[in-house]
Amino acid sequence: MINYSEMEDRLGVPIGVEEARSRWGALVGAAGEGQITLITRERWEWAALVPLSKVPGMLTGLPVVSLSTAKAKLGELVRQVSEPYDDSPVLLARHRTPVAALIAATRLLGPGTGEWAAPRRAADVEALLRDGCTVTLSRHPTGAGVIAVARDGDGGEVAVGTGDTAEQALRTLG
């Protein structure tokens, strides 16, 4: 269960998508200087605008969105990064150079220390298949995108990934 009050205690009250849009330039600038801003959509979808140094894992292969596109589609991006099955960060770029990122706000909650939660590692699909797992691709229940599910020989769920394409869903399988 997500502890929203703990996030508020540590990082402050989140701002709504519309307020974030109206202050977008200043918020991105603050992220570049190390500040974290929580952004919420519909009260239960929370993202964090963070400096690149705070993005867990490697940046290679992450989606990149221009700052102007991110501002226009901020609500969709907050929903995307807060998805429970695909909480991959989205890099925000100025002139094709990443300057900040949107991540799932839940990534900010480490085990009781305020540290970053460990990044979820993508599963090696070939290794899963060698180990006898079955990987199934299907349309995401919301109708937007694809979901990949890996199950062991007993039918137990081993890994899940989502994306706009089958390739992205397999890449995020973890």
C-alpha positions in Angstrom: 0.0 0.0 0.0 1.3 3.4 -0.9 1.9 5.7 2.0 1.0 9.2 0.6 1.2 10.9 4.0 4.8 9.7 4.4 5.7 11.2 1.0 4.0 14.5 2.0 5.9 14.4 5.3 9.3 13.9 3.6 8.8 16.0 0.4 5.9 18.3 0.9 2.4 18.5 -0.4 2.1 17.6 -4.1 0.9 20.1 -6.7 -1.7 19.3 -9.3 -1.0 18.9 -13.0 -2.5 22.3 -13.9 -0.5 24.2 -11.3 2.7 22.3 -12.4 2.0 23.4 -16.0 1.6 27.0 -15.0 5.0 26.9 -13.2 6.7 24.4 -15.5 9.8 26.5 -16.4 10.5 27.2 -12.7 9.9 23.6 -11.6 12.2 22.2 -14.3 14.9 24.8 -13.4 14.5 23.8 -9.7 14.9 20.1 -10.6 18.1 21.0 -12.4 19.3 22.5 -9.1 18.5 19.4 -7.1 14.9 20.1 -5.9 12.2 17.4 -6.0 8.6 18.4 -6.8 5.7 16.0 -6.3 2.9 16.2 -8.9 -0.4 14.5 -8.6 -3.2 13.7 -10.9 -6.6 12.6 -9.6 -5.2 12.3 -6.0 -3.9 8.7 -6.4 -1.5 9.1 -9.3 1.8 10.7 -8.0 4.9 11.5 -9.9 8.1 13.3 -8.9 10.0 15.8 -11.0 13.6 15.1 -10.1 17.1 16.0 -11.2 18.8 13.4 -13.4 21.2 12.5 -10.6 18.3 11.1 -8.7 17.1 8.7 -11.5 17.9 5.2 -10.3 19.7 2.9 -12.7 21.0 3.6 -16.2 19.5 6.4 -18.3 20.2 4.5 -21.6 17.0 3.2 -23.2 14.6 5.4 -21.2 11.9 7.3 -23.0 12.9 11.0 -23.7 10.3 13.7 -24.1 10.9 17.4 -24.9 10.0 19.9 -22.2 7.3 21.5 -24.3 5.7 18.1 -25.1 6.0 17.1 -21.4 4.2 20.3 -20.3 1.4 19.7 -22.8 1.0 16.0 -21.9 1.9 16.3 -18.2 -1.3 14.5 -17.0 -0.6 11.5 -19.3 3.0 11.4 -18.2 2.1 11.4 -14.5 -0.3 8.5 -15.1 2.4 6.7 -17.2 5.2 6.8 -14.6 2.8 6.0 -11.7 1.5 2.8 -13.4 2.2 -0.1 -11.0 3.4 -2.4 -13.7 5.6 0.1 -15.6 7.0 2.8 -13.3 10.0 3.5 -15.7 11.3 7.1 -15.5 10.7 9.5 -18.4 13.6 11.8 -19.2 12.7 15.4 -20.0 14.9 17.1 -22.6 15.8 20.6 -23.7 17.2 20.6 -27.3 17.5 16.8 -27.1 19.6 16.9 -23.9 18.0 15.4 -20.8 17.7 18.0 -18.0 15.3 16.4 -15.5 13.0 13.3 -15.2 9.6 12.3 -14.1 9.6 9.2 -11.9 7.0 7.3 -9.8 6.8 9.2 -6.5 6.8 5.8 -4.8 10.4 5.4 -5.9 11.3 8.1 -3.3 10.3 5.8 -0.5 13.2 3.6 0.5 13.1 1.2 3.4 12.5 3.7 6.3 15.6 5.9 5.5 14.3 8.4 3.0 16.7 6.8 0.5 15.7 5.9 -3.1 14.0 2.6 -3.5 16.1 0.2 -5.5 15.4 0.3 -9.2 13.5 -2.6 -10.6 15.7 -4.6 -12.9 14.4 -5.8 -16.2 14.2 -9.6 -16.5 16.2 -11.3 -19.3 13.4 -12.7 -21.5 15.8 -15.3 -23.0 16.8 -16.5 -19.5 13.1 -16.7 -18.4 12.3 -18.9 -21.5 15.4 -21.1 -20.8 14.1 -21.6 -17.3 10.8 -22.9 -18.5 8.7 -19.8 -18.1 6.0 -18.8 -20.6 5.8 -15.1 -21.7 2.4 -13.9 -22.9 1.7 -10.6 -24.6 -1.7 -9.0 -24.6 -3.4 -5.7 -24.9 -3.2 -3.7 -21.6 -6.6 -3.8 -19.8 -7.0 0.0 -20.2 -6.7 -0.5 -24.0 -3.6 1.6 -24.1 -0.4 -0.3 -24.8 0.8 -3.9 -24.4 1.4 -6.0 -21.2 3.9 -8.8 -21.0 3.5 -11.5 -18.3 6.0 -14.2 -17.5 4.8 -17.2 -15.6 6.7 -20.2 -14.2 5.8 -23.8 -14.9 3.2 -23.8 -12.1 1.5 -20.7 -13.6 2.9 -18.3 -10.9 3.6 -14.8 -12.1 7.3 -14.2 -12.3 7.5 -10.8 -14.0 5.3 -8.2 -15.6 6.1 -5.4 -18.1 4.1 -2.8 -20.0 4.7 -0.4 -22.9 3.3 1.2 -26.0 4.6 -1.7 -28.1 5.4 -5.4 -27.6 9.1 -4.5 -27.6 8.7 -2.0 -24.8 6.6 -4.4 -22.8 9.3 -7.1 -23.1 12.1 -4.6 -22.3 10.3 -3.5 -19.1 9.5 -7.1 -18.0 10.8 -7.2 -14.4 
